[in-house]
Amino acid sequence: VQLQASGGGLVQAGGSLRLSCAASGSVSSTGNMGWYRQAPGKQRELVALLDRGANANYADSVKGRFTITRDNAKNTVYLEMNVLKPEDTAVYYCNADVWSRGTLKNYWGQGTLVTVSS
């Protein structure tokens, strides 16, 4: 099983980006799916988490600006980021609980860089 993240890039403050993360391989289904980020010199932090029932939790710093969604049929999670700020600059990692061959495991994606210029 692999998580493949995409969609990062360079954007000006106030702009938008959409991140995607797809689980591939021997995936039966996915449980919680989410996004974390790690800025230079800082610890990795939760950005948004979405359970299979579409219940979402957001970091206070992104509430009202970011939206997490998922497509269970595609085992994919998305992060719509609007009104981006320079402090949103970080490597964004997707994370998911994946059922594969009767076993539930937690996986991380490879990270995608988001840079917000002022």
C-alpha positions in Angstrom: 0.0 0.0 0.0 1.2 3.5 -0.9 -0.1 7.0 -0.4 0.7 9.3 -3.2 0.3 13.0 -2.5 0.2 15.8 -5.1 -0.8 19.3 -5.7 1.8 21.3 -3.8 3.5 24.3 -5.3 4.3 28.0 -5.0 1.4 30.5 -4.5 1.1 34.1 -3.5 -0.6 35.0 -0.2 -4.3 35.0 -0.6 -4.2 32.3 -3.2 -5.5 28.7 -3.3 -4.2 25.2 -3.8 -5.7 21.8 -3.8 -3.8 18.8 -2.5 -4.7 15.2 -3.4 -3.7 11.9 -1.8 -4.6 8.6 -3.2 -4.1 5.2 -1.5 -3.0 2.5 -4.0 -2.0 -1.1 -3.9 -4.0 -3.8 -2.1 -6.5 -1.4 -0.5 -9.8 -2.9 0.7 -11.0 0.3 2.3 -9.8 3.4 4.2 -10.6 4.7 7.7 -9.5 8.0 9.0 -7.7 10.1 6.4 -6.0 13.4 7.1 -3.3 16.0 6.4 -0.4 17.0 8.5 2.3 19.6 7.9 5.8 20.4 9.0 7.3 23.8 8.6 11.1 24.3 8.8 12.3 24.0 12.4 8.9 22.9 13.7 7.2 19.7 14.7 4.7 18.0 12.4 1.2 19.1 13.2 -2.3 18.0 12.3 -4.0 20.2 9.7 -7.3 18.3 9.1 -8.7 14.9 9.8 -11.7 13.3 8.2 -13.3 10.0 9.2 -15.2 7.7 6.9 -18.5 9.3 8.0 -17.3 12.7 6.8 -16.8 14.1 10.3 -13.9 16.6 10.1 -11.6 18.2 12.6 -9.4 21.1 11.7 -6.5 22.9 13.4 -7.6 26.3 14.7 -5.1 28.0 12.4 -6.9 26.7 9.2 -10.5 26.7 10.2 -12.6 28.6 7.7 -9.9 28.5 5.1 -9.2 24.8 4.5 -11.6 22.1 3.6 -10.9 18.4 3.7 -13.0 16.0 1.6 -12.7 12.4 0.5 -13.8 10.1 -2.2 -14.2 6.6 -0.7 -14.6 4.9 -4.0 -11.2 6.3 -5.1 -9.5 5.9 -1.7 -8.5 9.5 -2.1 -8.5 12.5 0.3 -8.3 16.1 -0.7 -7.4 19.4 1.0 -8.7 22.6 -0.5 -6.7 25.5 0.8 -7.9 29.0 0.4 -6.7 32.4 1.6 -3.2 31.0 2.0 -0.8 32.8 4.3 3.0 32.7 4.4 2.7 30.8 7.7 1.0 28.0 5.8 4.4 27.3 4.1 5.3 23.7 5.0 5.7 20.2 3.7 2.2 18.6 3.7 1.9 14.9 4.5 -1.2 12.8 4.0 -2.0 10.1 6.5 -4.5 7.3 6.3 -5.7 4.2 8.1 -5.9 1.5 5.4 -7.5 -1.9 5.5 -5.3 -4.3 3.4 -5.6 -8.1 3.3 -7.5 -8.1 6.6 -5.2 -5.9 8.5 -5.6 -2.2 9.5 -2.4 -0.2 9.3 -1.5 3.5 9.3 0.4 4.9 6.3 2.1 8.2 5.5 2.5 9.8 2.1 5.8 11.2 0.8 5.0 14.9 1.4 4.3 17.7 -0.9 5.8 21.2 -0.5 3.5 24.2 -0.2 5.2 27.6 -0.4 3.2 30.8 0.2 5.0 34.0 -0.8 4.1 37.3 0.8 
